[in-house]
């Protein structure tokens, strides 16, 4: 049993507007749901481009998906085997830093 993912609706809504994101985000979701992470180092073993970003006393894990085209900002509860998707965006949107206002 792998990680549980909450916030899949955000992925679905993003894909509805960005059809090209369907396959890479689907692959990301499939890998996450098969993974069993106990810490960020294990996340990095699976996704070497994942970054840890601390904001407002919360550790977010940012995933680079689709060859640098998309970003997922998540919170991970390793003990509860839960990945919460907070924001899904294009790389260009991520670069503008406005995503931080949504958290």
C-alpha positions in Angstrom: 0.0 0.0 0.0 1.4 3.4 -1.0 0.8 7.0 -0.2 -2.8 8.3 -0.2 -3.3 11.5 -2.2 -5.8 14.2 -1.2 -6.6 17.1 -3.5 -6.9 15.1 -6.8 -9.6 17.5 -7.8 -7.0 20.2 -8.2 -5.2 18.0 -10.6 -8.4 17.3 -12.5 -9.2 21.0 -12.7 -5.7 21.8 -13.9 -5.8 19.1 -16.6 -9.2 20.4 -17.8 -7.5 23.7 -18.7 -4.1 22.2 -19.6 -4.7 19.0 -21.6 -1.0 18.4 -22.2 -0.6 17.9 -18.5 -2.8 14.9 -18.3 -0.2 12.2 -19.0 2.7 13.6 -16.8 0.4 14.4 -13.9 -1.2 10.9 -14.3 2.3 9.3 -14.1 3.2 11.4 -11.1 0.0 10.3 -9.3 0.6 6.6 -10.2 4.1 6.7 -8.8 3.1 8.5 -5.6 0.3 6.1 -4.9 2.7 3.2 -5.2 5.4 4.8 -3.1 5.9 4.4 0.7 7.9 7.4 1.9 9.1 7.9 5.5 11.0 11.1 4.9 12.0 13.7 2.3 15.2 11.8 1.4 13.0 8.9 0.2 10.9 11.3 -1.8 14.2 12.5 -3.5 15.1 8.9 -4.3 11.9 8.7 -6.3 11.7 12.3 -7.6 15.3 13.7 -7.7 14.0 17.2 -8.7 11.6 17.5 -5.7 12.3 20.5 -3.5 11.6 21.2 0.1 10.2 24.7 0.6 9.5 26.1 4.1 6.8 28.8 4.2 4.8 30.0 7.1 6.3 27.3 9.4 5.1 24.6 7.0 7.3 22.3 5.0 6.0 21.9 1.4 7.4 19.5 -1.1 7.4 21.0 -4.6 7.4 18.5 -7.5 8.7 19.3 -11.0 6.5 17.3 -13.4 6.4 16.9 -17.1 10.0 17.9 -17.8 10.0 21.2 -16.1 6.5 22.2 -17.4 4.4 21.8 -14.3 4.7 22.2 -10.5 2.8 20.6 -7.7 3.0 22.0 -4.3 2.2 19.4 -1.6 2.3 18.7 2.1 3.4 15.2 3.1 2.4 13.5 6.3 4.9 10.6 6.3 3.5 8.9 9.4 0.0 9.1 8.0 1.1 8.1 4.5 -0.7 11.1 3.1 0.2 13.6 0.3 -2.0 16.7 0.1 -1.9 18.5 -3.2 -2.2 22.3 -2.4 -1.4 23.9 -5.7 -1.0 22.7 -9.3 0.4 25.2 -11.8 2.6 25.7 -14.9 6.3 26.4 -14.4 5.7 30.0 -15.5 3.0 30.5 -12.8 5.4 29.0 -10.2 8.2 31.4 -11.3 5.9 34.4 -10.5 5.8 33.3 -6.8 2.1 34.1 -6.6 1.3 30.5 -5.5 2.6 31.4 -2.1 -0.4 33.6 -1.6 -2.7 30.6 -2.0 -1.2 28.8 1.0 
